Amino acid sequence: MPPPSTPNNKEMKMKLLHKLIAVLLLLVATQVQADVVAGRDYKVMSPAQPTSSGSKVEVLEFFFYGCSHCYYLHGPLSAWEKKMPKDVNLQFVPVIFRDTWEPMARTFYALEALGEREKLHNDLFEAWNVFNTDLSDEQKITAFVAKRGVDAQKFGAAYNSFSLAGKVARSNQLVRSYAIRGTPTIAVDGKYIITGLEPADTVRVLNEVIEIARKERRAGKR
């Protein structure tokens, strides 16, 4: 039996070329899929809303601690926050779609005022979405945060302060201005709305939309 034939150089080059073409086509397809599209990946508000971030690109996350989708986004968004570009300002906006949600909005702002927000942010998400902890009123919330090292008296003072009431009112105003209908929703620079995506896609689109907003600022369109 004759030995099996081996491909000549021309055949090998053609096979290699075909493989390279396939790889290039895959890369192109991936890039096309990765490009963000208005109306599909994000919405454009008209008119745009005013921002409070000065020279930085403003990012608002509208959320509720008891929202499971907010909980799933929390991890990826927290990781993103740690590496956030210096020209970006991230603000969290606790929404109050019903009266029973107000205690958690007050909790967020009280902890923020005490410099404890970052420390307990994850604990509050897990309390609602993992452990089903009852945090329905100030007394239960105070006991919860006190067990985690927050001074109960200072927390109570912040929770019931006049300045905090103003922040709650601003949160409600932002929800109305942006016509927020669900959480989590992210608003970029008063103009671009990201909602309804998987967590990884949300962060990917967020980065792309920030770049769009950044270019608009450089062009003097903001």
C-alpha positions as CSV (number, residue, x, y, z in Angstrom):
1,M,0.0,0.0,0.0
2,P,1.4,3.4,-0.9
3,P,2.1,5.8,1.9
4,P,-0.7,8.4,2.5
5,S,-0.2,11.5,0.4
6,T,0.8,14.7,2.2
7,P,-0.7,18.1,1.3
8,N,1.6,20.2,-0.8
9,N,2.5,23.7,0.2
10,K,-0.3,25.2,-1.9
11,E,-2.9,23.2,-0.2
12,M,-1.6,24.0,3.2
13,K,-1.5,27.7,2.4
14,M,-5.1,27.6,1.2
15,K,-6.3,25.8,4.4
16,L,-4.4,28.4,6.5
17,L,-6.0,31.2,4.4
18,H,-9.5,29.8,4.9
19,K,-8.9,29.5,8.7
20,L,-7.7,33.1,8.8
21,I,-10.7,34.3,6.9
22,A,-13.0,32.4,9.3
23,V,-11.3,34.0,12.2
24,L,-11.6,37.5,10.7
25,L,-15.3,36.9,9.9
26,L,-15.8,35.9,13.5
27,L,-14.0,39.0,14.8
28,V,-16.1,41.2,12.5
29,A,-19.3,39.6,13.6
30,T,-18.3,40.0,17.3
31,Q,-17.5,43.6,16.7
32,V,-20.8,44.2,15.0
33,Q,-22.6,42.6,17.9
34,A,-20.6,44.6,20.4
35,D,-21.5,48.0,18.9
36,V,-24.2,49.7,20.8
37,V,-27.3,50.9,18.9
38,A,-29.7,53.6,20.0
39,G,-33.2,52.3,20.4
40,R,-31.9,48.8,21.0
41,D,-29.2,49.1,23.7
42,Y,-30.1,52.5,25.1
43,K,-32.7,55.2,24.6
44,V,-32.1,58.9,24.0
45,M,-34.1,61.4,26.1
46,S,-35.5,64.5,24.5
47,P,-35.1,67.0,25.9
48,A,-32.1,66.1,27.9
49,Q,-32.2,66.5,31.7
50,P,-29.9,68.9,33.6
51,T,-27.0,67.3,35.4
52,S,-25.2,68.1,38.7
53,S,-21.8,66.6,37.9
54,G,-20.0,69.7,36.6
55,S,-17.3,68.8,34.1
56,K,-17.7,65.1,34.6
57,V,-20.0,62.7,32.8
58,E,-22.9,62.0,35.1
59,V,-24.1,58.4,35.7
60,L,-27.3,57.9,37.7
61,E,-28.4,54.4,38.8
62,F,-32.0,54.3,39.8
63,F,-32.4,51.3,42.1
64,F,-34.3,49.6,45.0
65,Y,-32.6,47.3,47.5
66,G,-35.5,44.8,47.2
67,C,-35.2,44.6,43.4
68,S,-33.7,41.3,42.3
69,H,-32.4,42.7,39.0
70,C,-30.7,45.5,40.9
71,Y,-29.1,42.9,43.1
72,Y,-27.8,41.0,40.1
73,L,-26.4,44.2,38.6
74,H,-24.9,45.3,42.0
75,G,-21.8,43.1,41.7
76,P,-20.7,44.0,38.2
77,L,-21.5,47.7,38.7
78,S,-19.6,47.7,42.0
79,A,-16.6,46.2,40.2
80,W,-17.0,48.8,37.5
81,E,-17.2,51.6,40.1
82,K,-13.8,50.7,41.5
83,K,-12.2,51.2,38.1
84,M,-14.5,54.1,37.0
85,P,-12.9,56.7,34.8
86,K,-11.9,59.9,36.6
87,D,-14.1,62.0,34.4
88,V,-17.2,60.1,35.4
89,N,-19.5,60.9,38.4
90,L,-21.6,58.0,39.6
91,Q,-24.7,58.7,41.8
92,F,-27.2,56.2,43.2
93,V,-30.8,57.2,43.3
94,P,-33.1,55.0,45.5
95,V,-36.6,55.0,43.9
96,I,-39.8,55.1,45.9
97,F,-42.5,53.6,43.7
98,R,-44.7,53.0,46.8
99,D,-44.8,54.2,50.4
100,T,-43.3,51.0,51.8
101,W,-40.1,51.7,49.8
102,E,-39.3,55.0,51.5
103,P,-37.6,53.5,54.5
104,M,-34.9,52.0,52.3
105,A,-34.4,55.3,50.5
106,R,-34.0,57.0,53.8
107,T,-31.6,54.3,54.9
108,F,-29.4,54.8,51.8
109,Y,-29.2,58.5,52.3
110,A,-28.6,58.2,56.1
111,L,-25.7,55.8,55.5
112,E,-24.3,58.0,52.8
113,A,-24.4,61.0,55.1
114,L,-22.5,59.0,57.7
115,G,-19.9,57.7,55.2
116,E,-21.2,54.1,55.7
117,R,-22.9,53.6,52.3
118,E,-20.2,51.7,50.6
119,K,-19.7,49.5,53.7
120,L,-23.3,48.4,54.0
121,H,-24.5,48.6,50.3
122,N,-23.9,44.9,49.7
123,D,-25.3,43.8,53.0
124,L,-28.6,45.6,52.3
125,F,-28.9,44.0,48.9
126,E,-28.2,40.6,50.4
127,A,-30.6,41.2,53.3
128,W,-33.5,41.6,50.9
129,N,-32.6,39.2,48.1
130,V,-30.7,36.4,49.8
131,F,-31.8,36.3,53.5
132,N,-35.3,37.8,53.2
133,T,-34.7,40.0,56.2
134,D,-37.5,42.2,57.4
135,L,-36.4,45.8,57.0
136,S,-39.8,47.4,56.8
137,D,-39.4,50.2,59.3
138,E,-36.9,52.4,61.0
139,Q,-36.6,50.3,64.2
140,K,-35.7,47.1,62.3
141,I,-33.3,49.0,60.0
142,T,-31.6,50.6,62.9
143,A,-31.0,47.3,64.6
144,F,-29.7,45.9,61.4
145,V,-27.1,48.6,60.8
146,A,-26.1,48.8,64.4
147,K,-25.1,45.1,64.3
148,R,-22.8,46.1,61.5
149,G,-21.0,48.9,63.4
150,V,-23.1,51.9,62.7
151,D,-23.9,54.2,65.6
152,A,-27.6,53.8,66.2
153,Q,-28.1,57.3,67.6
154,K,-26.3,59.0,64.7
155,F,-28.1,56.8,62.2
156,G,-31.5,57.8,63.7
157,A,-30.6,61.5,63.6
158,A,-29.5,61.3,59.9
159,Y,-32.5,59.1,59.0
160,N,-35.0,61.8,60.3
161,S,-33.0,64.9,59.4
162,F,-34.4,67.8,57.4
163,S,-31.5,67.5,54.9
164,L,-32.3,63.9,54.2
165,A,-36.0,64.8,53.5
166,G,-34.6,67.1,50.8
167,K,-32.7,64.3,49.3
168,V,-35.7,62.0,49.2
169,A,-37.7,64.8,47.5
170,R,-34.9,65.2,44.9
171,S,-34.9,61.4,44.3
172,N,-38.7,61.6,43.6
173,Q,-38.2,64.5,41.3
174,L,-35.5,62.7,39.3
175,V,-37.7,59.6,39.0
176,R,-40.5,61.9,37.5
177,S,-38.1,63.8,35.3
178,Y,-36.6,60.7,33.8
179,A,-39.9,58.9,33.7
180,I,-38.5,55.9,35.5
181,R,-40.8,52.9,35.2
182,G,-38.6,50.1,36.5
183,T,-35.3,49.3,38.1
184,P,-32.4,49.1,37.6
185,T,-32.3,52.0,35.2
186,I,-29.1,53.9,34.4
187,A,-29.1,57.5,33.0
188,V,-26.0,58.9,31.4
189,D,-25.4,62.6,31.3
190,G,-29.1,63.5,31.4
191,K,-29.7,62.0,28.0
192,Y,-29.1,58.3,27.6
193,I,-31.1,55.6,29.3
194,I,-30.0,52.0,29.8
195,T,-32.5,49.5,31.1
196,G,-33.7,45.9,30.6
197,L,-30.3,44.4,29.7
198,E,-28.4,41.6,31.4
199,P,-25.8,42.8,34.0
200,A,-22.7,42.2,31.8
201,D,-24.4,43.9,28.8
202,T,-25.5,46.8,31.0
203,V,-21.9,47.5,32.0
204,R,-20.7,47.1,28.4
205,V,-23.3,49.5,27.0
206,L,-22.6,51.9,29.9
207,N,-18.9,52.2,28.9
208,E,-19.9,52.8,25.2
209,V,-22.5,55.4,26.1
210,I,-20.1,57.2,28.4
211,E,-17.8,57.5,25.5
212,I,-20.6,59.0,23.4
213,A,-21.4,61.5,26.1
214,R,-17.7,62.3,26.5
215,K,-17.3,63.1,22.8
216,E,-20.4,65.3,22.9
217,R,-18.9,67.3,25.8
218,R,-15.6,67.7,24.0
219,A,-17.6,69.0,21.0
220,G,-19.4,71.5,23.2
221,K,-22.8,69.8,22.7
222,R,-23.4,69.5,26.4
